[in-house]
């Protein structure tokens, strides 16, 4: 009996231990399960908070960028009022906050820079003669210049008629972009225009020096006149070539007020009469002495987060024709008065590390 009792007692002990082990295993499994749930909950909550925090920060950056745009426009208009017009970035509005590091109560830092887009040649309003002159200035021969001009015009014009040395749909390989019959929207489109792939790109399809010259001197924006105050030497040479005149090497220095007498530090031209007084008479066709279109660049930063905003500021295309004609007759120079009634024409924006 004693042995039987002891055996029974030993069996109960083993059973108790097994139950205890099972309970412990159950508790451990529950802990692991609940831990996994808590980790998932925390990860979800963290992701949601990150999204809300990112959206909140993006909203603040964007709001500050648009406030800065208003500040920039007010500053530009102040220069215009004081100087009687907008002629050159050298008037002082190129970097409106250069005198201090501008920081808002939100903690964001802002930079504002302004560029004269109208210092370039507007492709939209370039005549065939101007295009040929541009390519000739690039050192292409007359035949190649005419070919490039015809191909570019066939790509952008609204009809399907083929110019003598141009190309329309039937001249393009199947599966590749055909002429869209509209203005260029991006410089990269040049790659698909017949003959441009040969002259403006390397064998690996990377842009070459001709492409860079095109981008530096041609604007895809729409305005009427080139502002010679901001034009570089290549653009000025193109103007001379278009008018079949030999480029005067003194032109650029005369425009910049280098080597000539200037009053009150005003190096920029207000009219072509000012240029004549500096000893240079350049062709005035398609040119002006006032800004037609400005590009306002705004950069708002907080830590590594960056918000970029770019705005085109000027008059609507063809909105200043009457004023331009009047002021040209008065001798102020072609294009005078173009900046009256200026407005924001287009805005583009993008972000970096806003998360």
C-alpha positions as CSV (number, residue, x, y, z in Angstrom):
1,X,0.0,0.0,0.0
2,X,2.8,2.3,0.9
3,X,4.5,1.7,-2.5
4,X,1.1,2.3,-4.2
5,X,0.6,5.5,-2.3
6,X,4.1,6.7,-3.1
7,X,3.6,5.9,-6.8
8,X,0.3,7.8,-6.8
9,X,1.9,10.7,-5.1
10,X,4.8,10.7,-7.6
11,X,2.4,10.6,-10.5
12,X,0.5,13.6,-9.1
13,X,3.7,15.5,-8.8
14,X,4.7,14.9,-12.4
15,X,1.3,15.9,-13.6
16,X,1.5,19.1,-11.5
17,X,4.9,19.9,-13.0
18,X,3.5,19.2,-16.5
19,X,0.6,21.5,-15.9
20,X,2.9,24.2,-14.5
21,X,5.1,23.9,-17.5
22,X,2.1,24.1,-19.8
23,X,0.8,27.2,-18.0
24,X,4.3,28.8,-18.2
25,X,4.5,28.1,-21.9
26,X,1.0,29.5,-22.3
27,X,2.0,32.7,-20.5
28,X,5.1,33.1,-22.5
29,X,3.2,32.6,-25.7
30,X,0.7,35.3,-24.6
31,X,3.5,37.6,-23.8
32,X,5.1,37.1,-27.2
33,X,1.7,37.5,-28.9
34,X,0.8,40.7,-27.0
35,X,4.3,42.1,-27.6
36,X,3.9,41.5,-31.3
37,X,0.5,43.3,-31.2
38,X,2.0,46.2,-29.2
39,X,4.9,46.5,-31.7
40,X,2.4,46.6,-34.6
41,X,0.3,49.2,-32.8
42,X,3.4,51.4,-32.1
43,X,4.6,51.1,-35.7
44,X,1.2,52.0,-37.1
45,X,0.9,55.0,-34.6
46,X,4.4,56.1,-35.5
47,X,3.7,55.9,-39.2
48,X,0.5,57.9,-38.8
49,X,2.2,60.5,-36.6
50,X,5.0,60.8,-39.1
51,X,2.5,61.4,-41.9
52,X,0.6,64.0,-39.9
53,X,3.9,65.6,-38.8
54,X,5.2,65.6,-42.4
55,X,2.0,67.1,-43.7
56,X,2.1,69.8,-41.0
57,X,5.7,70.7,-41.8
58,X,5.0,70.7,-45.5
59,X,2.1,73.0,-45.0
60,X,4.3,75.4,-42.9
61,X,7.1,75.4,-45.5
62,X,4.6,76.0,-48.4
63,X,2.9,78.8,-46.5
64,X,6.2,80.5,-45.8
65,X,7.2,80.1,-49.5
66,X,4.1,81.9,-50.7
67,X,4.5,84.6,-48.1
68,X,8.1,85.0,-49.3
69,X,6.7,85.3,-52.9
70,X,4.5,88.2,-51.8
71,X,7.6,89.8,-50.2
72,X,9.6,89.4,-53.3
73,X,6.9,90.9,-55.6
74,X,6.6,93.8,-53.2
75,X,10.3,94.4,-53.2
76,X,10.5,94.2,-57.0
77,X,7.6,96.6,-57.4
78,X,9.4,99.0,-55.0
79,X,12.5,99.0,-57.1
80,X,10.4,99.6,-60.2
81,X,8.7,102.6,-58.6
82,X,11.9,104.2,-57.3
83,X,13.9,103.7,-60.6
84,X,11.0,104.3,-62.9
85,X,11.1,100.7,-64.4
86,X,12.8,97.3,-64.2
87,X,15.8,97.3,-66.4
88,X,18.4,95.0,-64.8
89,X,19.0,92.7,-61.9
90,X,21.9,95.1,-61.1
91,X,19.3,97.5,-59.8
92,X,19.5,95.4,-56.6
93,X,16.6,93.0,-56.5
94,X,18.5,89.9,-57.6
95,X,18.9,88.7,-54.0
96,X,16.3,90.5,-51.9
97,X,17.4,89.0,-48.6
98,X,21.2,89.1,-49.1
99,X,21.7,91.6,-46.3
100,X,20.6,89.1,-43.6
101,X,19.6,85.5,-42.9
102,X,15.9,85.8,-42.9
103,X,14.3,83.4,-40.4
104,X,10.6,83.2,-39.7
105,X,8.9,82.6,-36.3
106,X,8.2,79.0,-37.5
107,X,11.9,78.4,-37.5
108,X,12.2,78.2,-41.3
109,X,15.0,79.9,-43.2
110,X,14.2,81.6,-46.5
111,X,16.3,82.5,-49.6
112,X,15.0,84.6,-52.5
113,X,16.8,85.0,-55.8
114,X,15.5,86.7,-58.9
115,X,16.6,86.1,-62.5
116,X,15.8,88.0,-65.7
117,X,14.4,85.3,-68.0
118,X,14.0,87.9,-70.8
119,X,17.8,88.2,-71.2
120,X,17.4,85.1,-73.3
121,X,15.9,84.8,-76.8
122,X,12.2,83.7,-76.7
123,X,11.9,80.7,-78.9
124,X,8.1,81.2,-79.2
125,X,8.6,84.5,-80.9
126,X,11.8,83.8,-82.8
127,X,11.5,84.4,-86.6
128,X,13.1,82.1,-89.1
129,X,15.8,84.7,-89.7
130,X,16.6,84.8,-86.0
131,X,16.8,81.0,-85.7
132,X,19.1,80.8,-88.7
133,X,21.3,83.6,-87.2
134,X,21.4,81.7,-83.9
135,X,22.6,78.5,-85.5
136,X,25.1,80.4,-87.6
137,X,26.4,82.1,-84.5
138,X,27.0,78.6,-83.2
139,X,29.4,78.2,-86.1
140,X,27.1,75.9,-88.2
141,X,27.2,76.6,-91.9
142,X,24.3,78.2,-93.6
143,X,23.0,74.9,-95.0
144,X,23.0,73.2,-91.6
145,X,21.5,76.3,-89.9
146,X,18.6,76.2,-92.4
147,X,18.1,72.5,-91.9
148,X,18.0,72.8,-88.1
149,X,15.7,75.8,-88.4
150,X,13.3,74.0,-90.7
151,X,13.2,70.9,-88.5
152,X,12.6,72.9,-85.3
153,X,9.8,74.9,-86.9
154,X,8.1,71.8,-88.3
155,X,8.3,70.3,-84.8
156,X,6.6,73.4,-83.3
157,X,4.3,74.8,-85.9
158,X,0.6,74.0,-86.0
159,X,0.4,72.6,-89.5
160,X,1.6,69.4,-91.1
161,X,3.3,71.0,-94.1
162,X,6.9,70.1,-94.6
163,X,9.5,72.8,-95.0
164,X,12.2,72.4,-97.7
165,X,14.7,71.0,-95.3
166,X,12.3,70.1,-92.4
167,X,10.6,67.0,-91.3
168,X,7.0,66.0,-90.3
169,X,5.5,62.7,-89.2
170,X,6.5,60.6,-92.2
171,X,10.2,61.5,-91.6
172,X,10.2,60.0,-88.1
173,X,10.7,56.3,-87.2
174,X,7.7,54.3,-86.0
175,X,7.5,54.1,-82.2
176,X,9.4,57.4,-81.7
177,X,7.9,60.8,-80.8
178,X,6.5,62.6,-83.8
179,X,6.2,66.4,-84.1
180,X,3.6,67.5,-81.5
181,X,2.9,70.8,-83.5
182,X,3.2,72.9,-80.4
183,X,5.9,75.0,-78.6
184,X,8.7,73.2,-76.8
185,X,7.8,72.4,-73.2
186,X,11.2,71.1,-72.2
187,X,14.7,71.3,-73.6
188,X,15.0,67.5,-73.5
189,X,12.5,67.4,-76.5
190,X,15.4,68.4,-78.7
191,X,16.6,64.9,-78.6
192,X,13.6,63.7,-80.6
193,X,13.8,66.4,-83.3
194,X,15.3,65.3,-86.6
195,X,19.0,66.2,-87.0
196,X,19.1,67.7,-83.5
197,X,20.0,64.2,-82.1
198,X,23.1,64.3,-84.4
199,X,24.3,67.8,-83.6
200,X,23.2,68.5,-80.0
201,X,23.8,65.1,-78.4
202,X,26.8,62.8,-78.0
203,X,26.7,59.1,-79.1
204,X,25.5,58.1,-75.6
205,X,22.6,60.5,-75.9
206,X,24.1,62.9,-73.4
207,X,23.9,66.7,-74.2
208,X,26.9,68.3,-75.8
209,X,28.2,71.8,-75.9
210,X,25.7,72.9,-78.6
211,X,22.9,71.8,-76.3
212,X,24.3,73.8,-73.4
213,X,24.6,76.9,-75.6
214,X,20.9,76.4,-76.7
215,X,19.7,76.2,-73.1
216,X,21.8,79.1,-71.9
217,X,20.5,81.4,-74.6
218,X,17.0,80.2,-75.6
219,X,13.9,80.6,-73.3
220,X,10.9,78.5,-73.7
221,X,8.7,81.2,-72.1
222,X,6.6,83.5,-74.1
223,X,7.5,87.2,-74.2
224,X,8.2,89.7,-76.9
225,X,11.6,91.3,-76.6
226,X,15.1,90.4,-75.5
227,X,16.4,92.6,-72.7
228,X,19.9,93.6,-73.7
229,X,20.8,94.6,-70.2
230,X,20.7,90.9,-69.2
231,X,21.8,89.3,-72.5
232,X,25.1,87.6,-72.8
233,X,27.6,88.1,-75.6
234,X,26.3,85.1,-77.6
235,X,22.8,86.4,-77.7
236,X,24.0,89.9,-78.7
237,X,26.0,88.3,-81.5
238,X,22.9,86.5,-82.7
239,X,21.0,89.9,-82.8
240,X,23.8,91.4,-84.9
241,X,23.9,88.3,-87.2
242,X,20.1,88.4,-87.7
243,X,20.5,92.0,-88.9
244,X,23.4,91.1,-91.1
245,X,25.7,93.4,-89.2
246,X,29.2,92.7,-87.8
247,X,29.3,92.4,-84.1
248,X,30.8,95.4,-82.3
249,X,33.2,94.1,-79.7
250,X,32.5,97.1,-77.5
251,X,28.8,96.3,-77.2
252,X,28.8,94.1,-74.1
253,X,31.1,96.4,-72.1
254,X,29.0,99.5,-73.1
255,X,25.8,97.8,-72.0
256,X,27.4,96.8,-68.6
257,X,28.8,100.4,-68.2
258,X,32.4,99.2,-68.3
259,X,34.9,101.7,-69.5
260,X,32.3,104.5,-69.8
261,X,31.1,107.3,-67.6
262,X,28.0,106.5,-65.6
263,X,25.9,108.7,-63.4
264,X,24.9,107.8,-59.8
265,X,26.2,104.2,-60.3
266,X,23.5,103.5,-62.9
267,X,25.3,101.0,-65.2
268,X,22.2,99.6,-66.8
269,X,20.5,101.1,-69.9
270,X,17.1,102.8,-69.8
271,X,17.0,103.3,-73.5
272,X,19.0,102.7,-76.7
273,X,19.8,106.4,-76.5
274,X,21.9,105.6,-73.4
275,X,23.8,103.0,-75.4
276,X,24.4,105.5,-78.3
277,X,25.7,108.0,-75.7
278,X,28.2,105.3,-74.7
279,X,29.5,105.1,-78.3
280,X,27.7,102.0,-79.6
281,X,24.8,101.7,-82.0
282,X,23.5,98.2,-82.1
283,X,20.5,96.7,-84.0
284,X,17.3,97.2,-82.0
285,X,15.1,94.6,-83.8
286,X,13.5,92.2,-81.3
287,X,15.3,94.0,-78.4
288,X,14.4,96.1,-75.4
289,X,16.0,97.8,-72.5
290,X,13.4,96.7,-69.9
291,X,12.6,93.4,-68.3
292,X,9.7,91.5,-69.8
293,X,9.8,88.4,-67.5
294,X,11.3,87.6,-64.2
295,X,11.9,84.2,-62.6
296,X,11.5,84.4,-58.8
297,X,13.2,81.5,-57.0
298,X,12.3,80.8,-53.4
299,X,13.9,78.2,-51.1
300,X,12.5,77.5,-47.6
301,X,14.5,75.2,-45.3
302,X,14.0,73.6,-42.0
303,X,16.8,71.2,-41.1
304,X,17.2,68.9,-44.0
305,X,13.7,69.6,-45.4
306,X,13.7,72.0,-48.4
307,X,10.7,73.5,-50.2
308,X,11.4,75.1,-53.6
309,X,9.1,77.5,-55.4
310,X,9.7,79.1,-58.7
311,X,7.3,81.8,-60.1
312,X,7.3,83.5,-63.5
313,X,6.5,87.2,-63.0
314,X,5.6,89.5,-65.9
315,X,2.9,90.6,-68.2
316,X,0.6,88.3,-70.1
317,X,1.9,87.7,-73.7
318,X,0.9,90.5,-76.1
319,X,-0.6,92.5,-73.2
320,X,1.8,95.4,-73.7
321,X,1.9,95.9,-77.4
322,X,0.2,99.3,-77.4
323,X,2.4,100.6,-74.6
324,X,5.5,99.3,-76.3
325,X,4.7,101.1,-79.6
326,X,4.0,104.4,-77.8
327,X,7.2,104.3,-75.7
328,X,9.3,103.3,-78.7
329,X,8.1,106.4,-80.6
330,X,9.1,108.5,-77.6
331,X,12.7,107.2,-77.9
332,X,12.8,105.3,-74.6
333,X,13.6,102.1,-76.5
334,X,11.8,99.1,-77.8
335,X,9.9,97.3,-75.2
336,X,9.7,100.1,-72.6
337,X,6.7,99.7,-70.3
338,X,6.5,96.0,-70.7
339,X,6.4,95.4,-66.9
340,X,3.3,97.4,-66.3
341,X,0.5,95.3,-65.1
342,X,2.8,92.4,-64.2
343,X,1.5,89.4,-62.5
344,X,2.4,85.8,-61.5
345,X,2.0,83.8,-64.7
346,X,3.0,80.4,-63.5
347,X,4.3,78.6,-60.4
348,X,6.2,75.4,-60.1
349,X,7.2,73.8,-56.8
350,X,8.9,70.7,-55.4
351,X,10.2,69.4,-52.1
352,X,13.3,67.6,-50.8
353,X,13.4,65.5,-47.6
354,X,10.0,66.7,-46.4
355,X,9.2,63.5,-44.3
